[in-house]
């Protein structure tokens, strides 16, 4: 976690070093990987964990899904996280939300809709709506509160995800944290 936060400080200061990003670095990892963390982040084009944490090839196992939600995301997201823990021995799982998240905005916009949205948008928005509902009537901005609530819901879900993640957490082999990224400042904040 400290390595990631230090990288984010370099990113914020504009002092990025772009470590381990040459073709030679890729060749050195051809036989396998040993990432420091799995990051479940949003698919938003403005949120690239390798850049905002100033990490190089092989350091992060990144799972991206619009709205960075876990509950209702399906086997591909949960299986990816389980693979990182069980097969790669990743010691840190981070759920990373971000400011101005379009998926959260869509869930807010459609919170009271009875009609279904087209395609899989309905499933995406409905999976995020509980975070919005939990944030209504709380002090502060609804969007910011819903973003944080969505991250916390993801952390809670991962902590109980059996048969791989919950036992690894209990045994102390993995730590799970929730964070938010402010697109304007570049700062990653660990949620309490």
Secondary structure, DSSP 8 states (H G I E B T S, - for coil): -HHHHHHHHHHHHT-----S-SHHHHHHTTT----SEEEEE---TT--HHHHTT--TTSEEEEE-GGG--TT--HHHHHHHHHHHHTT---EEEEEEETT-HHHHHHHHTTT--S--STTHHHHHHHHHHHHHHHTTSSS-HHHHHHHHHHHHHHHHHHT-TTTHHHHHHTTS-EEEEEEE-TTT--EEE--
